[in-house]
Amino acid sequence: MSSFPMFRKMDELCIQMMKPDSGLPIKGQKYFRTSVPSSFTGSELIEWLMTNLEEVDQAEALHLANQLSAFGYLFSVFDASAPVKEDNCLYRLQIPYFWPSSNMQPDSIEYAIFLSKRLLRNEEKHGLVEYEAESYQKLRELLGHMWDFVQSQAEMQLKLFKEKKKSEKVVFDSQEKAYWRIHRPPVEPGTVCCIEESYGKLEKRIKKKCIKDYQRDVRNYSVDCFQFLKTVQCVQIERLKQILKTKPWLKSPKSLETLVSWCDQFSNYDPMLTPPRDPGNPWIVDDPTLWQLNANNVEVPTERRVRRWGFSIHELIKDPIGRQVLETFLESEFSQENIRFWLAVQDLKYSPSSEVNAKVAAIYNEFLVAGAPCQVNVDSQTLETVTKALKDQTVPLRYCFSQAEEHIFILMSKDSYPRFARSEIYRSMLAAAQQQGSKKLGWRSFLFGGNHGPLKKSQTSRTSPQGFYKNRDEGSTARLQNVVDMTKKSTLEPGDAISGTQPKNSPTFTCDGADSLDVEVPLK
């Protein structure tokens, strides 16, 4: 019996279908000179449902068959995305192990083993499609600490799989692919995952503790728990009192005015308030043109996209093309180290733990130490705070540059961004966006001049933010590794201002050069 009541009836129906005497006529079928084992046609499925279920007409039987297909109880042999029809298309029943009632939410390790097993087989027949290849790369990065186990499991399962008969191999391979197509579907318009639990149900489970919960805890955990809860409540009260004293609260009319102004400004960019017309909404018209026009690597961004950069610096830097244009503008003003430092800190926050120490040392030597090649303009108090955070064992190392990052961001928002909004580069970008279709008006042509059309590779590496951090997926180690190597080499030269020492247990680097700055910073 299924542990999920919602699947009980579908389980019982599929068990009836699998009975050899009264179930579906599952047998080998001929399809264009090809033998297809353990399959049945769509017309046989609809006829069986109409015969064995009470008061079920053709339309209801067809709907029920599509529901069984959506939940993974049966699948099409050749076209996975095609709906069930009453024709001669071939279908196959899923084995009970792959029913959603038996394995509702498989973990990522099982999916990684499945993809690795596919890669070990013939690439032409069992190669990964685009979305599976992307998932494989993400899982390899996520499960890097146990990837040897994943590979060994894939090799062992493949060895057992090769011992099966040819017909059994074909059937099981199609059933396994159909199972993962249900539980890890491609992210495309129109794709619906019936197995995924709704957000509303998950939200209901996340509840804040009420008075009854605290009272139950007190009864269960004696007086010590009561004292602890009382202390927690006192801390919360003090924190709220401090917020009332320090937070610059706005009056209601001013707050409402700001909110209305913000809504008016972004109303044209809200697809619920202003639906896109030409091109239309991809989720409605099934046309991905809108996504293609707003892709990260588009030659000419749309006018709406460029105008949005003028709203605030937040809208500018969250756009990949906007960040590249801003870096080009700052490079023309010889202050590109600010955006490069900010991008470096953002990359550090999402880096693997194994790379944090090296990147922290590289960022410090590249941007903050006295006489650094790209030294940023931070005051002595901020630099001292960063130095203390590097030595403080209670502060996570990936967040040690938070105060310097905030200082640089405020500097860019108050100084660099207003000049960018009035600059010739931004006006040229807007002109290029307004006259899309002309190759001579590509945004790269306005930034670099002379060479119209696509940007050369050398120019891309010079101006792209990915020049410092190639991309988040690769860990962005290329440029940082160079700085780390330079830091290691400098330990051999006693006259240098920056020297690096890196013991096994507690890697450190020493910073000399300022009158009052002579610290040895241990990396946690």
N, C-alpha and C positions, 0 to 999 in steps of 0.2 A: 504494500500500500504506500502511496506517495506521502512523503512528509509535508508536501505543499498541497493543501486542499484545493487550491485553484486549478491544479493540474490533474486531479484525481480522475475526472470524467474523460479527459483526453487520453490519459494512460490506459484506462479500461477499454476505450474505443480502439486504440492501437493494438492492445493485446488481442482483441477480437479479430482485427485485421490480419494478425500474424498466425492465426490458427490454420494448420494445413488443410483441415477438412472443410471448415465453413468460412475461412478468411478470404483475402484477396488472392487471385490467381497469380502468385509470384513465380516467375519462371524466366528462362532465358528468352530474349527477344532478338529479332533481326532488325537492324536499322542501317540501311545503306551498306549492305555487305559486311556489316559489323555485328558481332554477337555481343549482346548486352546482358550479363547475368543478373539474376535476382531483381527483376524489374516488372512493372505493370504499366498499362496505358492510362491516360487521364479518363477516357470513357469508361474503362473498367472500374476505376475508383468511384466515379459519380454513380454508376449503376449499382455498385455494392452499397454505397451509403443510402441510396433511395430504397433499396430492397431490405436492408437490415435495420433501418431506423424508422420509427413510426411517424407517419404524417410529415414526411420530408419530401418536398418537391425538388425539381431540378435546380432552381435558384438557391434554395437553402443548402442543398448538398454541395453546390459549387462554392458557396460562401464558407461552409464548414471546412471544405478541402483547403481553401486558401488560408484559413486560420491555422490549420494543422501545419501547413507549410511555413507560415510566419513564425510559429513557435518551435520549428525544427523537428517535428515528428515525421515529416516526409519532405523530399526535395526532388527537384528536377535533375535528371542525369546529365543533361547537356547545357541548359541555360539556367543558371542559378537565380537570375533576377526575374525570370518570366513568371507570371501568375499561373495558377493551375487552370487548365481549360479542359473541356470535354472533347478531346481529340486523341490522336495517336501518339502524342508526345509521351516519352517514357519517364517514369518516376520511380523512386526507391524509398522504402521505409527506413527510418533511422533505428539503430539498435538501442535497447533500453539504457545502456550505459551513457549514451549521449543525449538522453531525454533531459529537458530542463528540470524535471522533478528529481532527477538523480544527481545532477551537477549544475546547480543554479548559477553560481558565480565562480567560474574557474579563475585561478590566480595567474599572474603574469609569468611565473616560472613555467607552467605548463605550456603557455603560448610560445615562450621562447624556445622550449624543447621542440615543439611542433615546427616552428620556422627553421630551426637549425637542422632538423631532420630533412626538411624539404631541400635545403641547400646542399646536403650531402648526396642527393640523388641527381638524376639527369636534369640539367638546367632547362632543356627545351620542353620537357613534359611537366616538370614539377618546379620550375623556377618561380620566384616570388614576383607578384605584381607590384605596382608602384607603392600603394599604401601599405602592403605587407613589408616591403623593403624599408620604408620609413619606420614602421613599428619595430623591425628587427634592429635597426641602428639605435633607436631609443632604448630598447630593452638591453642591448649590449652595454650601453653606457650606464643604465640604471642598475643592472645586475652584474657589473664588472667584478665584484668581489667574489661571486660564485659562478662565474662563467665556465670554469673548468667542469663543475658539476653538471651544468646544462649540456655541455658538449658530450660528456661521458654518457649521460642519460640518452641523448639523441642517438649516439652510436650504438648503444645497447638495444634500444627499441628498434632501430633500423635492422640490426642483426637478426632479431626475432621476427621482424616483418618479412625478411627475405626467405624464411623457412616456410612460409605459407604457400598454398597453391596459387596459381595465377589468377583464377577467378576470385578467390578470397582476397587477394591483394587489391584487385580492382574495386571490389565492393567496399572493403574497409577504408581504402584511400579516399573514395568519394564520400563516405560517411564522415570521416574525420574532417575533411575540407568543409563539408556542409555545416558541421557543428561549429567550427571556428568562424565561418561566415555569418552565423547567427550571433555569436557572442562577441566577435570583434569585427563588426561590419565596416565597410569603407565609409568615410565621411564625405558623402555626396548628397546633393539635393534630392529629396524624395526618399532617402533611405530611412527606414523605420526599424528600430530595435524593440521588439515586444518583450524581450527578456529583461531589459534595463528597468530598474525600479524607479518609479516616478519621484521627482524632487519633493513633491508635497509629502509623501510618506516618510522620506528620509528626514524632512524638516520637523515632522511631528515627534520624531524620536529624540531630537535634540531639545531638551527642556531645561529651563533654569529651575533650580531648587526653590521650592515654596516653603511655607512655614511648616507644613506637615512633614516634608522631607527632613528638615532640620530637627523637628521634634522626634522623628523616628530614629535619626542618628544619635540623638542624645540618649534615648532609651537603650539603644544597642551598644553604645560605646562609653557609657558611664560619665563621670563628672569631668574627666580630662577632655573629652570631646566637647562638652559644654563650654569649658574655659577656652578651648581653641576657637570655637565658633564665635564666642564673645569677643575674642581678640581680633578675629578677622573682621567682624562687623565694626569694631572701633577703628580699625585701620581704614575701612571703606568710608566711614563718616568723616575722618580727618582728611582723607583725600578729596572728598566732595567739598568740604569747607575750603580747602586750599584752592580748588578750581574756581569756586565762587569769588574768591579774593583776587585771583590773578588773571582769569580769562577775560578778555575784553568783549563782554557781551554786547551785542547790538540791540537796539530797540526794535520792536516788532515792525513798525512801518519801514525802517531802513532795511531790515532783513527781507521783508516781503518784496520791497522794490528791487533788491539785488537778485532775489530768486526769479522774479518775473523777467528782469532784464536778461538773466542767463538763459531762461527758457526761450525767450524771443530770439536770442542769438543762435541757439542750437536747434530751433524748431525745423529749419530746412534740412538738417542733417539727421533727423529722427525719422526712420522709415515708418513708424506708426503714425506720426503726425503729418508727414509729407512723403507719401509713397513715391519711390522713383518711377518715372514714366518711360524715359528713353535713355538707356535700356531699362527694362522692367525689373522688378524684384525677382532674383533667381529662384527663390523658394516658391514663387507663385507661377511664373511663366516658364520655368525649367530652362532658362537661358543664362549661362555663366558669363555673359559679356560684361556685366557690371563688376564682377570679381576680377576679370582680366584687366579692365580699365584702371582698377585700384590696386593692382598687384604691386609688390615691393620693387620689382625690377622693370617696371614699365618705362618706356622711353620718354613719354611726356605725361606727367600727372594731370589729372583733371582740374578744371578751374575751381570747383568746389573744394577740392583737396588743398590747393595752394592757398585759397582764401582763408581756409581754416587755420593755416599757420599763423595768420595775423591776429588770431584771437588771444593767444597766450603762448608762452614758451613751452608749456606742457603739451599743447597740441603740436608744436613744432618738433620736439625731440622724441615724441612717441611714434613719429612717422619715420621710417628708415631713410627715405629720400630727403625728408626735412633735416634729419641729422647730418646727412652728407652735405647738403647745401649750407647749413650753418657752419660746419667745419671749414668749408671752402671760404666762406665769408670771414671767419676768424683767422684763417691762414693769411688772407689778404691784409689783415690788421696785425699780423704777427702775435696773435694771442690764441693760437689753436691748441696750446697746451691745456687750456681750461676744459674744453670739450673732451679732449683725449683723456684727461685725468678723470673726468666724470664717467666716461664710458668704461674706463678701466675699473673703477670702483663698482659700477653696475655689474660688470662681468665677474668680479671677485665674489659678489654676493651669491651668484648662482654656480660657482665653480665646484668641482668635486673636492672633498676634504683633502685628498692626497695632493692637490695642487695649490692649496691655500697658502702654505708657508712660502713657497717659491714666488707666488704672485705678490704677496705682501711685501717681501723683500724687494722685488723688482719695482713695484709701484713707489715704494719709499725712496729707492735710489734714483728712480727716473724723474720723480716730480717734487719731492719734499726735502731731500737732503740739501745742505748748502752746496752750491755749485753744481747742482744736477743739470743734465743736458736740457731738460724741459721743466725747469723749476716753476711752480705755480705761485701766485701771489697770495700767500696766507700770512696772517699776523702771527707774532711770536706766541701769543696765548693759545691760538688754535694749534700751532705746531707742538707746543708743550703738552696740550691735551692729547694729541695723537700719540706722542711719545709715551705718555703715561698709559694710554690704552694698550699700546704694544707690550708693555711690561706687566699689565694687570692680568692675572690669571683668570679673573672672574668675567672678563669681557671676551666674547667670542672673537677670534682673530679676524674673521671675515668682515666684522663691523667696526674695526678699529679706526677706519678713516671716515666715520660717519660725520663728525663735526667739520672736518675739512671739506668733505663732499657738500655739505649744506652751505658752507661759506662760499665755495666756488659756484654753486648753483644760484645762490642769491646774487652773486657778483654778475653772472651772465644774464640773469633775468632783469636786473636793474640797469646794467650798463651796456652789455653787448646786444641783447635782444632788441631794445628800442632802436638802436642804430641799424640793426639788420632789417627791421620792419620798414625803415626809411631808405634802405640802400638800393642801389641800382640792380644788384643781384636779385633781390626779391621782386622788383618791378619787372625785370626781364623774365623771371620764372612765371609771373602772372601773365605776361604777354605771350609766352610760349604756350601756356595752358589754354589761353583764349583762342589761339590759332592752331589747334591741333590738326594734324594731317600734313603739315609742311615739314619736311625733314630738316630744313634749315632753321627751324624754330625749336629744335630739341633743347631741353633745358641744359644739357651738357655743353652745347654750343655757346650758350650765353655765359656759362661759367668760365670756360676755358678759351673760347674765341678761336677763329681761324678754321679749326677742324670741325666741320659739320658732320652730322650722323653719329654713329655709335662711338662711344668713348674707347680710347685705346687702353690696352691692358696696363701700360705704365701709368696712365692717368688715373685709372681705377685704384691702383695700389697707393697712389699718392694722396688722393682726396677722400677715398672711402673710409668711414669709421671702421670698417672691417679690416683696413690696413693695419690697425693696431691690434684689434681682436678679430680674427678672420670670421668666426661665427661662434655662437654659443654652443652649438652641438659638438664642435671639435675641441672645446676646452680652451681655446684661444691661447695656446702655449707658445706659438712661434716667436713672437716679439719678446714675450716675457722671458723665454729661455735664453735669448741673446743677452738680456740684461743680467740674468742670473749668472751666465758664464762670465760676463764682464766683472761681476761682483766677486766671483771666485778667483779670477785672475788677479784682481787688485790686492788680494791677501799676500801675494808674493812680492808686492812693491811697497816697502815701508813708507815711502814719501807721499803716497796718495792720501786724499782726504777721506775716501770711502774705502773701508776694508771690510771683508766678510769672513766670518768664522762660523763654521757649521758643524758642531759636534753631533754625535749620533743621537743623543737623547734630547738635547736642548739647543737647536740651531739658533745662532745669534748673528747680529751684524752691528758694527760700530759706526757711529756717525760723528765725525769731527769737522770743524770748519768754522763754526760760529764761536764767538767769544764765550757765550754762556751755555753752549750746547755741546756736551761731551758725554754721551750716554751710550750704554751698551744695551741693545734692545733684544731681549729673548723672544723668540717666536714660540708661541704655545703649540 
